[in-house]
Amino acid sequence: MCTRKEAGKRMTFKELGLSSEIVKAVNEKGYENPTDIQEQAIPRILEGHDVLAQSQTGTGKTAAFGLPLISLIDRVDRKYTQGLVLCPTRELCIQVADEMRSFAKYKDDLRIISVYGGESIERQIRDIKRGADIVVATPGRLMDHIRRKTLRFNHCNHIVLDEADEMLNMGFVDDIREIFTYLPEQRQMVFFSATMPKEIV
């Protein structure tokens, strides 16, 4: 059977099931067609499946999990965080949050905040109090907020681990296991990793 690629046709972001607001924001950034990882991951995440994806840096993985995550947020109550993205480093945390905000620019004031070490926790707490629909965080600083009860995840049903193998290499596995104990039992898990060590699988 001839696939779309073999026929020389590329899918569009709209065909992946994303909302018109998100497609508009993506198109404005100059992206017309999804990459392979985006084409495979976005529909599965939108359908609510758990996803384990092997993807190298530079393949568009932030959009592969960020676009469907933004789509899945149902902003019933600002007090509840519904999406969590864990990143291994402060730099990646800032980069992912900035890119996701650009994707969400037409999504009714959806709030995406980042929390990471090396910055005033008081400033982050003030940011959280204004509402945090999606939190992008490093594991250590996230645990600080959980212990202070400044962030609660009772209604957080969408969890992403970005660069999961790097988090294992950096020794975050115990923090991640502890963070999972604060999440609902019924949750969607999405792991993106450049390699697939057995701990992740």
Salt bridges, closest charged atoms under 4 A:
GLU15 OE2 - ARG4 NH1 3.25
GLU28 OE1 - LYS105 NZ 3.03
ASP36 OD1 - LYS5 NZ 2.02
GLU47 OE1 - HIS49 NE2 3.17
ASP77 OD2 - LYS79 NZ 3.11
ASP98 OD1 - ARG101 NH1 2.84
ASP109 OD2 - ARG78 NH2 3.81
GLU119 OE1 - ARG123 NH2 2.75
ASP127 OD1 - ARG111 NH2 2.95
ASP127 OD1 - ARG130 NH2 2.77
ASP133 OD2 - ARG75 NE 3.08
ASP133 OD2 - ARG78 NH2 3.78
ASP144 OD2 - ARG141 NE 3.49
ASP162 OD1 - LYS61 NZ 2.80
GLU163 OE2 - LYS61 NZ 3.65
ASP174 OD1 - ARG177 NH1 3.97
GLU178 OE1 - ARG147 NH2 3.88
